């Protein structure tokens, strides 16, 4: 795949051409691409990228904003299974990291986190964490931004959608989380 970057500020792309390039980069990337990186590659502001992503989503392109950047949601593979699990623990980041590491160490991916807020109802945030490296980056961003965990709004209770190659893997994840008393049963 040939990598395109707008050479200098005088090489402004039309909005449509820029969105085509953004979509191409996202489709061919095996990892998330940040809005900052997309802005640098196209010589526009990050806000323009946010608007471009919104326009692409409006045209039914399956783009997801994650804590690591933008990704195109791959078609769901029939050989994977998902389950939503209920968890509870303190808001200590080391405990959160331990919980997430247990899930990925057993071969599952953390798709999202959600809570049931008393005023707003269900609130879900995409995570898309599949490795310890992803988790370290997530924890680092939490520390850098001082953003609270969603579970802080519900005193530690939260749900994760996890995905794995089989129900056996999910059962192993649940057993390991239960041993650490992270799983609500």
BAKOLTOR-648298 format. One record per residue (C-alpha): residue in three letters; y, x, z. Coordinates in Angstrom, 3 decimals. Example, Ala and Ser with C-alpha at 12.3 -4.5 7.8 and 13.67 -1.06 7.14 Angstrom:
<recs>
{rec "ALA",{-4.500,12.300,7.800}},
{rec "SER",{-1.060,13.670,7.140}},
</recs>
This chain:
<recs>
{rec "UNK",{0.000,0.000,0.000}},
{rec "UNK",{3.389,1.348,-0.963}},
{rec "UNK",{5.882,1.318,1.908}},
{rec "UNK",{9.301,-0.008,0.946}},
{rec "UNK",{12.461,0.646,2.904}},
{rec "UNK",{15.974,-0.104,1.792}},
{rec "UNK",{17.420,3.364,1.149}},
{rec "UNK",{20.969,2.879,2.375}},
{rec "UNK",{23.480,0.259,3.400}},
{rec "UNK",{24.610,-0.277,-0.205}},
{rec "UNK",{21.081,-1.353,-1.177}},
{rec "UNK",{21.305,-4.832,0.366}},
{rec "UNK",{18.424,-7.119,-0.470}},
{rec "UNK",{18.798,-10.782,-1.229}},
{rec "UNK",{17.570,-12.955,1.619}},
{rec "UNK",{14.571,-14.166,-0.369}},
{rec "UNK",{13.541,-10.637,-1.420}},
{rec "UNK",{13.955,-9.393,2.164}},
{rec "UNK",{11.742,-12.195,3.476}},
{rec "UNK",{9.120,-11.402,0.816}},
{rec "UNK",{9.091,-7.764,1.961}},
{rec "UNK",{8.913,-8.742,5.638}},
{rec "UNK",{5.970,-11.029,4.947}},
{rec "UNK",{4.236,-8.322,2.892}},
{rec "UNK",{4.689,-5.758,5.675}},
{rec "UNK",{3.364,-8.167,8.302}},
{rec "UNK",{0.355,-9.219,6.220}},
{rec "UNK",{-0.646,-5.603,5.551}},
{rec "UNK",{0.002,-4.271,9.051}},
{rec "UNK",{-2.874,-3.891,11.471}},
{rec "UNK",{-0.481,-3.974,14.435}},
{rec "UNK",{2.650,-5.920,15.405}},
{rec "UNK",{5.990,-4.852,13.901}},
{rec "UNK",{9.080,-5.141,16.067}},
{rec "UNK",{12.205,-6.950,14.947}},
{rec "UNK",{14.083,-3.695,15.502}},
{rec "UNK",{11.785,-1.871,13.057}},
{rec "UNK",{12.085,-4.648,10.477}},
{rec "UNK",{15.871,-4.597,10.851}},
{rec "UNK",{15.954,-0.824,10.336}},
{rec "UNK",{13.720,-1.049,7.257}},
{rec "UNK",{15.934,-3.690,5.639}},
{rec "UNK",{19.357,-2.536,6.878}},
{rec "UNK",{20.197,-5.824,8.560}},
{rec "UNK",{20.657,-6.825,12.197}},
{rec "UNK",{17.793,-7.902,14.399}},
{rec "UNK",{19.377,-11.374,14.505}},
{rec "UNK",{19.017,-11.629,10.716}},
{rec "UNK",{15.330,-10.733,11.132}},
{rec "UNK",{14.926,-13.485,13.756}},
{rec "UNK",{16.437,-15.948,11.280}},
{rec "UNK",{14.213,-14.628,8.470}},
{rec "UNK",{11.122,-15.058,10.646}},
{rec "UNK",{12.203,-18.631,11.466}},
{rec "UNK",{12.608,-19.389,7.761}},
{rec "UNK",{9.173,-17.898,6.989}},
{rec "UNK",{7.614,-19.971,9.780}},
{rec "UNK",{9.340,-23.082,8.384}},
{rec "UNK",{7.537,-22.368,5.095}},
{rec "UNK",{4.221,-22.480,7.028}},
{rec "UNK",{3.599,-18.735,7.150}},
{rec "UNK",{1.476,-18.121,10.273}},
{rec "UNK",{3.760,-15.600,11.986}},
{rec "UNK",{3.610,-15.133,15.726}},
{rec "UNK",{6.153,-13.379,17.930}},
{rec "UNK",{4.332,-11.338,20.584}},
{rec "UNK",{5.567,-8.974,23.260}},
{rec "UNK",{4.665,-6.096,20.891}},
{rec "UNK",{6.415,-7.535,17.833}},
{rec "UNK",{5.667,-9.909,14.957}},
{rec "UNK",{2.206,-10.432,13.505}},
{rec "UNK",{0.641,-12.702,10.937}},
{rec "UNK",{-1.991,-14.791,12.651}},
{rec "UNK",{-5.284,-14.003,10.973}},
{rec "UNK",{-7.475,-16.873,9.942}},
{rec "UNK",{-9.701,-17.831,12.833}},
{rec "UNK",{-13.039,-16.141,12.461}},
{rec "UNK",{-15.911,-18.570,12.986}},
{rec "UNK",{-17.893,-15.908,14.847}},
{rec "UNK",{-15.406,-15.828,17.738}},
{rec "UNK",{-15.166,-18.226,20.646}},
{rec "UNK",{-12.237,-19.103,22.875}},
{rec "UNK",{-12.016,-20.426,26.392}},
{rec "UNK",{-9.148,-21.173,28.712}},
{rec "UNK",{-9.691,-19.779,32.203}},
{rec "UNK",{-7.722,-20.524,35.365}},
{rec "UNK",{-6.610,-17.521,37.394}},
{rec "UNK",{-4.711,-16.872,40.593}},
{rec "UNK",{-3.286,-13.678,42.071}},
{rec "UNK",{-0.094,-12.156,43.407}},
{rec "UNK",{2.752,-11.259,41.071}},
{rec "UNK",{2.250,-7.550,41.744}},
{rec "UNK",{2.198,-5.859,38.330}},
{rec "UNK",{-0.706,-3.591,39.288}},
{rec "UNK",{-2.789,-6.692,40.062}},
{rec "UNK",{-1.749,-8.291,36.761}},
{rec "UNK",{-2.701,-5.091,34.946}},
{rec "UNK",{-6.075,-5.022,36.716}},
{rec "UNK",{-6.755,-8.655,35.725}},
{rec "UNK",{-5.869,-8.040,32.071}},
{rec "UNK",{-7.872,-4.789,31.966}},
{rec "UNK",{-10.963,-6.600,33.234}},
{rec "UNK",{-10.697,-9.038,30.345}},
{rec "UNK",{-10.255,-6.456,27.572}},
{rec "UNK",{-12.736,-3.992,29.108}},
{rec "UNK",{-15.433,-6.637,28.683}},
{rec "UNK",{-14.596,-7.031,24.993}},
{rec "UNK",{-12.372,-10.103,25.056}},
{rec "UNK",{-8.798,-10.567,23.867}},
{rec "UNK",{-6.082,-12.228,25.954}},
{rec "UNK",{-4.527,-14.695,23.528}},
{rec "UNK",{-1.911,-16.239,25.812}},
{rec "UNK",{-0.815,-17.145,29.307}},
{rec "UNK",{0.276,-20.621,30.349}},
{rec "UNK",{1.421,-22.469,33.420}},
{rec "UNK",{2.018,-26.080,34.343}},
{rec "UNK",{5.633,-26.230,35.434}},
{rec "UNK",{6.619,-29.195,37.648}},
{rec "UNK",{9.722,-29.953,35.551}},
{rec "UNK",{9.014,-28.632,32.036}},
{rec "UNK",{5.269,-29.306,31.850}},
{rec "UNK",{3.034,-26.827,30.042}},
{rec "UNK",{4.672,-23.505,29.194}},
{rec "UNK",{2.673,-21.065,27.062}},
{rec "UNK",{3.516,-17.525,25.992}},
{rec "UNK",{1.612,-15.553,23.396}},
{rec "UNK",{0.204,-12.222,24.610}},
{rec "UNK",{-2.358,-11.056,22.005}},
{rec "UNK",{-3.653,-8.214,24.199}},
{rec "UNK",{-6.896,-6.598,23.064}},
{rec "UNK",{-6.795,-3.067,24.509}},
{rec "UNK",{-5.644,-1.114,27.535}},
{rec "UNK",{-2.902,0.339,25.344}},
{rec "UNK",{-1.615,-3.175,24.573}},
{rec "UNK",{-1.652,-3.951,28.286}},
{rec "UNK",{0.193,-0.745,29.212}},
{rec "UNK",{2.897,-1.594,26.663}},
{rec "UNK",{3.138,-5.147,28.039}},
{rec "UNK",{3.474,-3.908,31.636}},
{rec "UNK",{6.043,-1.305,30.549}},
{rec "UNK",{8.154,-4.023,28.874}},
{rec "UNK",{7.923,-6.158,32.007}},
{rec "UNK",{9.199,-3.234,34.069}},
{rec "UNK",{11.962,-2.345,31.603}},
{rec "UNK",{13.275,-5.890,31.365}},
{rec "UNK",{12.641,-6.909,34.978}},
{rec "UNK",{11.404,-10.192,33.496}},
{rec "UNK",{9.312,-12.266,35.896}},
{rec "UNK",{5.740,-13.204,35.107}},
{rec "UNK",{5.288,-16.868,34.185}},
{rec "UNK",{2.852,-17.151,37.100}},
{rec "UNK",{5.727,-16.458,39.507}},
{rec "UNK",{6.941,-19.983,38.723}},
{rec "UNK",{3.645,-21.395,40.018}},
{rec "UNK",{3.026,-19.037,42.957}},
{rec "UNK",{0.375,-17.084,41.063}},
{rec "UNK",{-1.598,-19.841,39.347}},
{rec "UNK",{-1.901,-19.449,35.591}},
{rec "UNK",{-4.230,-19.962,32.645}},
{rec "UNK",{-5.322,-17.482,29.992}},
{rec "UNK",{-6.838,-18.341,26.650}},
{rec "UNK",{-9.343,-15.592,25.954}},
{rec "UNK",{-11.259,-14.913,22.774}},
{rec "UNK",{-14.519,-13.023,22.380}},
{rec "UNK",{-17.415,-12.543,20.009}},
{rec "UNK",{-19.697,-14.769,22.099}},
{rec "UNK",{-19.865,-17.036,25.137}},
{rec "UNK",{-21.933,-14.323,26.808}},
{rec "UNK",{-18.894,-11.992,26.724}},
{rec "UNK",{-16.708,-14.748,28.190}},
{rec "UNK",{-19.259,-15.324,30.963}},
{rec "UNK",{-19.162,-11.584,31.763}},
{rec "UNK",{-15.345,-11.721,31.925}},
{rec "UNK",{-15.471,-14.741,34.236}},
{rec "UNK",{-18.041,-13.062,36.484}},
{rec "UNK",{-15.951,-9.881,36.768}},
{rec "UNK",{-12.762,-11.856,37.459}},
{rec "UNK",{-14.615,-13.933,40.044}},
{rec "UNK",{-15.820,-10.779,41.818}},
{rec "UNK",{-12.189,-9.696,42.191}},
{rec "UNK",{-11.287,-13.237,43.333}},
{rec "UNK",{-8.891,-13.700,40.395}},
{rec "UNK",{-10.752,-16.687,38.931}},
{rec "UNK",{-10.011,-20.203,40.139}},
{rec "UNK",{-13.250,-22.147,40.255}},
</recs>
